[in-house]
Amino acid sequence: MDLVKIIIAILLPPLGVFLEVGFRGAFWLNILLTLLGYIPGIVHAVWIIAKR
């Protein structure tokens, strides 16, 4: 299941984080990072998924 979440995180980073943590602070931070730059959003999403 983590592999699927990582693939989703690469395609749409906030969705990958949402599937992992829900509407917590990490989700909102990921939306901000994705708006500032797509690559930081991907890195953050993969990190959140791999950390758990």
C-alpha positions in Angstrom: 0.0 0.0 0.0 2.9 2.4 0.7 4.1 2.0 -2.9 0.7 3.1 -4.2 0.7 6.1 -1.8 4.2 7.1 -3.0 3.1 6.9 -6.6 0.0 9.1 -5.8 2.3 11.5 -3.9 4.5 11.9 -7.0 1.5 12.6 -9.2 -0.5 14.7 -6.7 1.5 15.4 -3.5 -1.4 16.8 -1.2 -3.5 13.7 -2.0 -0.7 11.4 -0.9 -0.3 13.3 2.4 -4.1 13.3 2.9 -4.3 9.6 2.6 -1.5 9.2 5.2 -2.5 11.8 7.8 -5.9 13.3 7.0 -6.5 17.0 7.5 -3.7 17.6 9.9 -0.9 20.2 9.7 1.2 18.2 7.4 -1.5 18.3 4.8 -1.8 22.0 4.8 2.0 22.4 4.8 2.1 20.2 1.8 -0.5 22.3 -0.1 1.6 25.4 0.7 4.8 23.7 -0.5 3.1 22.4 -3.6 1.9 25.9 -4.5 5.4 27.3 -3.9 7.0 24.6 -6.1 6.0 21.2 -7.2 9.3 19.5 -6.3 9.2 20.6 -2.6 5.7 19.3 -2.4 6.7 15.9 -3.7 9.7 15.7 -1.4 7.6 16.5 1.6 4.9 14.0 0.6 7.3 11.2 0.1 9.0 12.0 3.4 5.7 12.0 5.3 4.7 8.6 3.8 8.1 7.0 4.3 8.3 8.3 7.9 5.2 6.4 9.0 
